[in-house]
């Protein structure tokens, strides 16, 4: 079942003063099926985060239309859970209070909030840390809290903008495996922006590659690696072949972007 449609969506940012406006994203089409896990990959400045923010309702398309379950996206909503690279936790709230925040805003009684929040806290490996404040947590633990908060609201889609980009390599790999396990259990539909090719392949059922700015979808590759996934898949011929293909696709776009910048100078 198709739940998200992006049709002819572009984004131009207006300049200030003498600065010219910037076309960040060309007219773009993207269809997302229910339970898809789509990773969006591309060079810096290609518009991948801009596209995600428009799906989230945080930015407005210059042209085109975005629909979720047939309804036009015009603003943020509880049907889309957003997880950013920065942890965006409320520093004055505990882990449990952060996870319950959206549930409280919905007006759920406390007993129901707790019944929903505690299992998600356990799923992200934070049982026993419910009373800790964000400053008492490592970066990985803060991002686990942000993930639990997003999942507790039971969104139709999970939107993730380089959520593990600020983490060290070992923690990042652990978070990738954790999210894969949660996705396999919950089967949420996920749009996941990353600049890391290994992460894009390991996490996604589809890898969408974007061109250099002004961005557009260059290719959309299926990842035919079975679930559940373990890090050993990174040494398989299929994984290595996909990595080689995606590396070349991105290299061409980075070179093109560098050429455009050189000409502009």
Secondary structure as UniProt FT lines:
FT   STRAND          2..13
FT   TURN            17..18
FT   STRAND          22..33
FT   TURN            34..35
FT   STRAND          37..42
FT   TURN            44..45
FT   HELIX           48..56
FT   STRAND          63..68
FT   TURN            69..70
FT   STRAND          71..72
FT   TURN            78..79
FT   STRAND          80..83
FT   TURN            91..92
FT   HELIX           95..105
FT   TURN            106..107
FT   HELIX           110..123
FT   TURN            124..125
FT   TURN            127..128
FT   TURN            130..131
FT   HELIX           134..136
FT   HELIX           139..152
FT   TURN            153..154
FT   STRAND          157..161
FT   TURN            163..166
FT   HELIX           169..186
FT   STRAND          189..194
FT   HELIX           197..203
FT   STRAND          206..210
FT   STRAND          217..222
FT   HELIX           231..235
FT   HELIX           237..264
//
